[in-house]
Amino acid sequence: MSASALWLQLESADADHSVALGPALEAIAWNEAGLIPVIAQRYDSGEVLMLAWMNRSALEETLHSGQVCYWSRSRQQLWRKGETSGHRQRLLSAHLDCDGDALLLRVEQQGPACHTGRPSCFYNELDEEGLRVAVSRPT
């Protein structure tokens, strides 16, 4: 079954319809670099923590280990969230969007999600007047 056929089939599927992991991973709309954008969301509050990228290896490792692993575009290697800082993300659930080109992870975050020490990477607020830092760096 083609990737587009799979997504069309899922659009009309009832709850609990399932597809094996292999065909599901094959159907993901990986970009030209073999990546998919991933939003990490705190499971208990719904707060959006960060946006990152995964390749197939990072997604498979995350699904199998339960610890979130991303692909670092700058270092060109797997990035196991919290490996050096201890601020790990434990996967509670993973969700693909309706056409398979974006991933939402519901996670249990240990410590801050952002490398700046802020709880979320989305601490800059934009409006018609400009940009404002809405959350201070911890001291």
PyMOL commands that set and color helices and strands:
alter all, ss='L'
color gray80, all
select helices_A, chain A and resi 3-11+21-27+56-65
alter helices_A, ss='H'
color red, helices_A
select strands_A, chain A and resi 36-42+48-54+69-72+77-80+89-96+103-109+124-127+130-133
alter strands_A, ss='S'
color yellow, strands_A
deselect
rebuild
show_as cartoon
